[in-house]
Amino acid sequence: MNECIKEGILEKFLRKCRAEAIEVSIFEYDEEWEMKKLRQAEYDAGVMDGKSEGEYKKLLTQICKKLAKNKSLQQIAEELEEDEDTIRPLYEAAKAAAPEYDIDKIYNSLFSLKK
């Protein structure tokens, strides 16, 4: 609080309402609640990532099965009711992985973590 006053940050307000500002800052902050919110947000993000990964792997599995039957991109797109442009990258990656069709390797080649 002193640092804010020295630097002119909300100086008039803090001088006038110093006691109230201290009380609010001490009593309003709930670390346990903040940590719970943070954990929930991280959990929710993980769930969404997991769902997305599962959906892509399911689609890759279907594409690989159809590639094993020598079906074309057009046939696969039609049978899966997907747009060709949407599945083309998955199709190309799966085709390059033939005949093993290791879904995890294909997925990782497409969606490797970028950190």
N, C-alpha and C positions, 0 to 999 in steps of 0.2 A: 504494500500500500504506500509506504514511504517513497519507494522508487517511482511509482506512478506519479505521485505528487511532485517529486523532484523534476521529473521529465515532462511535467505539464499534461499528463494523460488524465483526463477527467479531474483535474486539480480542484476546481471549484466545488464540484459535486462531492469529491472525497473529503475535502475539508469540512464541508457542511454536514455530510451524512456519514462521517467516518465510523462511528459506533455501529450504525445500522449495517453498513457495508461489511464490517468485520463479522458481525453476528450472522449475516446471511451467508458469507463465504465459509464460515465454520460450520454452521448448522444445516445449510441446504445441501452441501456436497455429501453424497452417500457413496463411498468407494465400493462397497459391496454391491449396491444396485448398479453402478457404472460398470463394474467388472461382469456382472450378470448380463447386462445389455451387450457388452462386447463379445462375450462367449456365445450368446444367442445369435448375434450377427455373423460370427465366424462359422457357427454350426449351420446356419441357414445357407451361407455361401457354399459350404462343403456339400450340403445336400443337393443344391442346384448343380454344382459341378458333377456330382455323381450321377444325377439323372441325365444330364447332357451326355456324359461319357457312355452311359448305358444305352441311350438312344442311338448314338453313332455306332457303337459296337454291334447293336442289333441290326442296323442297316448294313453295316459292313458284312456281317454274317450272311444276310440275305443275298447281298451282291455276290459274295464268294460262292455261295451255293449255285447261283444262276450262272456265274462264270464257269464253274466246273461242268455245267451242262452246255457250254459253248454258246451261251446267249449273248447277243449284242447289247451295246449300251441302250439302244432304242427299245429293244425288247424288255430289258431289265427295268428301265424307267417306266415303261407302260405297265408292266406287271406290278411294280411297287407303287404305282400311281404317284410318281415323283417327276419333277422337271429334269430333263437331261442335264441342264447346266448345274443343277443342284447336286446331282450324284456323280457327275463326271470326275471330280478329283478323287472321290472314294473309289470309283470304278477303275481309274488309272492306277491308283496305289494298289488295289487288290489284284489287278491284272499283273502288275510287276512282281507281286509276291507269289504268283502261281508256281508250282502246284501245291505248295505247303499251306498257303492261306492262313498264316498265323495272325489271328485277329489283333492280338496285343501289339505285335510288331508293326502291323499295318497302321493301327491307331496311333502308336507312338511316332511313326514316321510322319504322320499328318499333323498331329497335335502335340508335339514335344513341348515340354515346359520351357517358356521363354523367361528366364530369370537372369 
